């Protein structure tokens, strides 16, 4: 099946299963807060003013584009990847790592290795150019990360909890040390006939308010968020290792902030009561050949079902944010400051 024309209309419909579902047409927080999903069709995108879309992302919105605003791979190339990657997958996903200029997740001798490399690098370049055009302030000096193809059905994949996309979480700790910089991800559903179904339990401010203490995001657990001497030494050593021929070593870097966020990520995935909690839970669907992006360190998310998606990751400098008080590192600093002095 060829991709639909750009006249496809956006929809966010209730999921038919037993989970609490989103109201038709919009996605709203459980507390009756503002709409979380902002949809840009071609007309709205053409009329967007500078910083409008970036401001929405910083405020914890998911920004959807219907139709996808960037050129996608040719239909025959996508069909080849959809057909062959599931049989040849060696890791969780097929991913291009720019630090090493390599595709991971396939054997080097795979008949689709060259196509996967070309597809992922071209997609990476197209998304980067689009983001820089619509968000010049927020994307200044950004660090472009992996570009991935997810060929497997997410529902029932039976991965370990920390690797599962079906469990609601915020992203943390998988891209090396961010030191408080922002994690942005851009998704495209390249399944020609099936929606990709997502869930959220809200954004980080309300999640910390409801679950921060239970997750250990307290003054005792947040005594330090910035790098100390040992962290700086490790970062320096890993930089040196990367420069002498092991570029992926930088992915091993960390910081107190990144470790704190990783604890919250693990708490969410490891806690069945959190996953069952209906408060703030909403589900919504992204149709074939639509795209969406979100600060995944800010907005909780899970992919409940769907197969075949392109995912782009970038790290955006905190100093570019127009609402830095909403950035996760500053939300954690606010929790530090609000704690009684005797507990710090």
C-alpha positions as CSV (number, residue, x, y, z in Angstrom):
1,X,0.0,0.0,0.0
2,X,1.3,3.4,-0.9
3,X,1.3,6.2,1.7
4,X,-1.8,8.4,2.0
5,X,-1.9,11.8,0.5
6,X,-1.4,14.9,2.8
7,X,-5.2,15.4,3.0
8,X,-5.4,12.7,5.8
9,X,-7.1,14.2,8.9
10,X,-5.7,13.9,12.3
11,X,-7.6,11.9,14.9
12,X,-7.1,10.8,18.5
13,X,-9.6,8.2,19.3
14,X,-10.3,6.1,22.4
15,X,-8.5,2.8,22.6
16,X,-10.9,-0.2,22.7
17,X,-9.1,-2.1,25.4
18,X,-9.6,-2.0,29.2
19,X,-7.2,0.8,30.0
20,X,-8.5,4.3,30.7
21,X,-8.8,5.9,27.3
22,X,-8.4,9.4,25.9
23,X,-11.4,11.4,24.9
24,X,-12.0,11.6,21.2
25,X,-10.4,14.5,19.4
26,X,-8.1,15.8,22.2
27,X,-5.8,14.5,24.9
28,X,-6.3,16.1,28.2
29,X,-4.6,15.6,31.6
30,X,-6.4,13.7,34.3
31,X,-6.7,16.9,36.3
32,X,-8.6,18.8,33.5
33,X,-5.5,20.7,32.6
34,X,-4.6,22.1,29.1
35,X,-4.6,20.0,26.0
36,X,-1.4,18.0,25.9
37,X,-1.4,17.1,22.2
38,X,-0.9,20.0,19.7
39,X,-1.6,19.1,16.1
40,X,0.0,21.0,13.2
41,X,-1.5,20.4,9.7
42,X,0.1,21.9,6.7
43,X,-1.7,25.2,7.1
44,X,-0.9,25.6,10.8
45,X,2.7,24.7,10.3
46,X,3.0,27.2,7.5
47,X,1.6,29.9,9.8
48,X,3.7,29.0,12.9
49,X,5.7,31.9,14.3
50,X,9.3,31.6,15.5
51,X,9.6,29.7,18.8
52,X,5.9,28.7,18.8
53,X,6.6,25.0,18.5
54,X,9.6,25.0,20.8
55,X,7.5,26.8,23.5
56,X,4.9,24.1,23.2
57,X,7.5,21.4,23.7
58,X,9.0,23.1,26.7
59,X,5.6,23.3,28.3
60,X,5.2,19.6,28.1
61,X,3.1,19.2,24.9
62,X,3.4,16.5,22.3
63,X,3.5,18.2,18.9
64,X,2.0,16.1,16.0
65,X,2.4,16.7,12.3
66,X,-0.3,15.4,10.0
67,X,0.9,14.7,7.4
68,X,4.6,14.0,8.1
69,X,6.4,17.3,7.2
70,X,9.6,15.7,5.9
71,X,10.3,13.6,2.8
72,X,10.2,9.9,3.7
73,X,12.0,7.0,2.1
74,X,10.6,5.6,-1.2
75,X,7.7,3.2,-0.8
76,X,9.6,0.3,-2.2
77,X,12.5,0.9,0.2
78,X,10.3,1.1,3.2
79,X,8.5,-2.1,2.1
80,X,11.9,-3.9,1.9
81,X,12.8,-2.8,5.4
82,X,9.4,-3.7,6.8
83,X,9.7,-7.1,5.3
84,X,13.3,-8.0,6.0
85,X,14.3,-6.3,9.2
86,X,12.2,-8.4,11.6
87,X,14.0,-11.6,10.4
88,X,17.4,-10.1,10.6
89,X,17.2,-8.0,13.8
90,X,20.0,-8.7,16.3
91,X,19.3,-6.1,19.0
92,X,16.2,-4.3,20.2
93,X,16.2,-1.9,17.3
94,X,18.2,-1.1,14.2
95,X,20.0,2.2,15.0
96,X,22.5,4.5,13.3
97,X,25.1,5.8,15.8
98,X,26.7,9.0,14.4
99,X,29.7,8.8,16.8
100,X,30.8,5.6,15.1
101,X,29.1,6.2,11.7
102,X,27.7,2.7,12.1
103,X,24.4,0.9,12.1
104,X,23.9,-1.4,15.0
105,X,21.4,-4.2,15.2
106,X,22.2,-6.0,11.9
107,X,25.0,-8.2,10.8
108,X,27.4,-6.4,8.6
109,X,26.7,-8.9,5.8
110,X,22.9,-8.4,6.0
111,X,21.5,-7.8,2.5
112,X,19.7,-4.8,3.8
113,X,22.6,-3.3,5.8
114,X,23.4,-0.7,3.1
115,X,19.7,0.2,2.6
116,X,19.3,0.6,6.4
117,X,22.4,2.8,6.6
118,X,21.2,5.0,3.7
119,X,17.7,5.2,5.1
120,X,18.7,6.1,8.6
121,X,21.3,8.7,7.7
122,X,19.2,10.4,5.2
123,X,16.2,10.5,7.6
124,X,18.5,11.9,10.3
125,X,19.6,14.7,8.0
126,X,16.1,15.6,6.9
127,X,14.7,15.7,10.4
128,X,17.7,17.8,11.5
129,X,17.1,20.4,8.7
130,X,13.4,20.5,9.5
131,X,13.9,21.1,13.3
132,X,16.5,23.8,12.7
133,X,14.1,25.5,10.3
134,X,11.1,25.6,12.7
135,X,13.0,25.9,16.0
136,X,16.2,27.9,15.4
137,X,16.5,29.0,19.0
138,X,15.9,25.7,20.7
139,X,18.1,23.7,18.3
140,X,21.1,25.9,18.3
141,X,24.3,23.7,18.8
142,X,22.1,20.7,19.4
143,X,23.8,17.2,19.5
144,X,22.1,14.9,17.0
145,X,22.0,11.3,18.4
146,X,20.7,8.0,17.0
147,X,18.3,7.4,14.2
148,X,16.5,4.2,14.5
149,X,14.0,1.9,12.8
150,X,11.7,-0.2,15.0
151,X,10.4,-3.1,13.0
152,X,8.8,-5.2,15.7
153,X,5.3,-5.2,17.1
154,X,5.6,-3.4,20.5
155,X,2.6,-5.2,22.2
156,X,3.6,-8.4,23.9
157,X,7.3,-8.2,22.9
158,X,8.3,-9.7,26.3
159,X,11.3,-7.5,26.9
160,X,12.8,-6.9,30.4
161,X,11.0,-4.1,32.1
162,X,13.8,-1.5,31.8
163,X,13.9,-2.2,28.0
164,X,10.2,-2.4,27.4
165,X,8.5,0.4,25.4
166,X,5.0,-0.8,26.7
167,X,5.6,0.5,30.2
168,X,5.1,4.2,30.9
169,X,8.3,6.0,31.6
170,X,10.4,9.2,31.0
171,X,13.6,8.8,29.1
172,X,16.9,8.9,30.9
173,X,20.5,7.6,30.9
174,X,20.6,6.0,27.5
175,X,22.6,8.6,25.6
176,X,25.5,9.4,27.8
177,X,25.7,12.3,30.2
178,X,23.2,15.1,29.3
179,X,24.0,17.2,32.4
180,X,20.5,18.6,32.3
181,X,20.3,19.2,28.5
182,X,17.0,18.2,26.9
183,X,16.1,14.9,25.2
184,X,14.0,15.5,22.1
185,X,12.6,12.6,20.0
186,X,10.9,12.8,16.6
187,X,8.8,9.8,15.6
188,X,7.2,8.8,12.3
189,X,4.8,5.9,11.9
190,X,5.8,4.2,8.7
191,X,3.3,1.4,9.0
192,X,1.1,1.9,5.9
193,X,-2.1,0.6,7.6
194,X,-1.9,0.4,11.4
195,X,-1.9,3.2,14.0
196,X,0.8,3.5,16.6
197,X,-0.9,3.6,20.0
198,X,0.7,5.7,22.8
199,X,-0.1,6.2,26.5
200,X,1.0,8.9,29.0
201,X,0.4,9.5,32.6
202,X,1.3,13.2,32.4
203,X,4.4,15.4,32.4
204,X,7.2,15.5,35.0
205,X,5.8,18.2,37.3
206,X,2.7,16.2,38.2
207,X,4.6,12.9,38.2
208,X,7.1,14.2,40.7
209,X,4.3,15.6,42.9
210,X,2.5,12.3,42.9
211,X,5.4,9.8,42.9
212,X,8.6,11.7,43.6
213,X,8.9,10.7,47.3
214,X,8.1,7.1,46.6
215,X,10.7,7.0,43.9
216,X,13.4,8.5,46.1
217,X,13.4,11.9,44.4
218,X,13.8,13.6,47.8
219,X,16.4,15.8,49.3
220,X,18.3,12.8,50.4
221,X,18.3,11.3,46.9
222,X,19.0,14.6,45.2
223,X,21.9,15.9,47.3
224,X,24.0,16.6,44.2
225,X,22.8,17.2,40.6
226,X,25.9,18.6,39.1
227,X,29.2,16.8,38.4
228,X,31.8,16.5,41.1
229,X,35.5,15.8,40.7
230,X,35.1,12.0,40.2
231,X,32.4,12.5,37.5
232,X,34.5,15.1,35.8
233,X,37.4,12.7,35.8
234,X,35.4,9.9,34.3
235,X,34.0,12.2,31.6
236,X,37.5,13.2,30.7
237,X,38.7,9.6,30.5
238,X,35.8,8.6,28.3
239,X,36.4,11.5,26.0
240,X,40.0,10.3,25.7
241,X,38.9,6.8,24.9
242,X,36.5,8.1,22.3
243,X,39.2,10.1,20.6
244,X,41.6,7.2,20.3
245,X,39.1,5.1,18.3
246,X,36.2,3.9,20.5
247,X,33.6,6.7,19.9
248,X,30.7,4.8,21.6
249,X,32.6,5.1,24.9
250,X,30.9,8.5,25.4
251,X,27.6,6.7,25.8
252,X,28.9,5.3,29.1
253,X,29.3,8.8,30.6
254,X,26.9,9.9,33.3
255,X,26.2,12.6,35.8
256,X,24.4,12.9,39.1
257,X,21.4,14.4,37.3
258,X,21.3,11.7,34.7
259,X,21.5,9.0,37.5
260,X,18.6,10.7,39.4
261,X,16.5,10.6,36.2
262,X,17.4,7.0,35.6
263,X,16.2,6.2,39.1
264,X,12.9,7.7,38.3
265,X,12.7,5.9,35.0
266,X,13.4,2.6,36.7
267,X,10.9,3.3,39.5
268,X,8.2,3.9,36.9
269,X,8.9,0.7,35.0
270,X,9.6,-1.5,38.1
271,X,6.4,-0.4,40.0
272,X,3.2,-2.3,38.9
273,X,1.1,0.0,41.1
274,X,2.4,3.0,39.1
275,X,1.6,1.3,35.8
276,X,-1.9,0.4,37.0
277,X,-2.6,3.9,38.4
278,X,-5.4,5.5,36.3
279,X,-4.6,9.0,37.4
280,X,-3.4,11.1,34.4
281,X,-3.6,8.1,32.1
282,X,-4.5,8.8,28.5
283,X,-4.1,6.9,25.3
284,X,-4.0,8.2,21.7
285,X,-3.3,7.0,18.2
286,X,-0.9,8.2,15.5
287,X,-2.0,7.1,12.1
288,X,0.1,5.9,9.2
289,X,2.7,8.4,7.9
290,X,2.1,10.9,10.6
291,X,4.9,12.3,12.8
292,X,5.1,13.6,16.3
293,X,7.8,14.9,18.6
294,X,8.2,15.5,22.3
295,X,10.7,16.1,25.1
296,X,10.8,12.5,26.3
297,X,12.6,13.5,29.5
298,X,9.6,15.6,30.4
299,X,6.5,13.8,29.1
300,X,5.9,10.2,30.3
301,X,5.1,7.8,27.5
302,X,4.7,4.2,26.4
303,X,4.1,2.6,23.1
304,X,1.3,0.1,23.7
305,X,1.1,-1.2,20.2
306,X,2.4,-0.5,16.7
307,X,5.0,-1.8,14.3
308,X,7.4,0.0,12.0
309,X,8.5,3.4,13.1
310,X,11.4,5.8,12.5
311,X,12.8,7.5,15.7
312,X,15.2,10.4,15.8
313,X,17.0,11.5,19.0
314,X,18.7,14.8,19.7
315,X,20.1,16.5,22.8
316,X,19.2,20.2,23.0
317,X,21.3,22.6,25.2
318,X,19.5,23.7,28.3
319,X,20.8,27.2,27.8
320,X,18.5,27.4,24.7
321,X,15.3,26.9,26.6
322,X,13.0,29.9,26.9
323,X,11.3,28.3,29.9
324,X,14.3,26.8,31.8
325,X,12.3,26.6,35.0
326,X,10.3,23.8,33.4
327,X,13.4,21.7,32.5
328,X,13.7,18.5,34.5
329,X,17.0,19.4,36.1
330,X,15.5,22.6,37.4
331,X,12.3,20.8,38.6
332,X,14.6,18.6,40.6
333,X,16.5,21.6,41.9
334,X,13.2,23.1,43.0
335,X,12.5,19.9,45.0
336,X,15.9,20.3,46.7
337,X,15.2,23.9,47.6
338,X,11.8,23.1,49.0
339,X,13.1,20.4,51.3
340,X,13.7,21.3,55.0
341,X,17.3,22.4,55.6
342,X,17.7,19.6,58.2
343,X,17.1,16.9,55.6
344,X,19.6,18.2,53.0
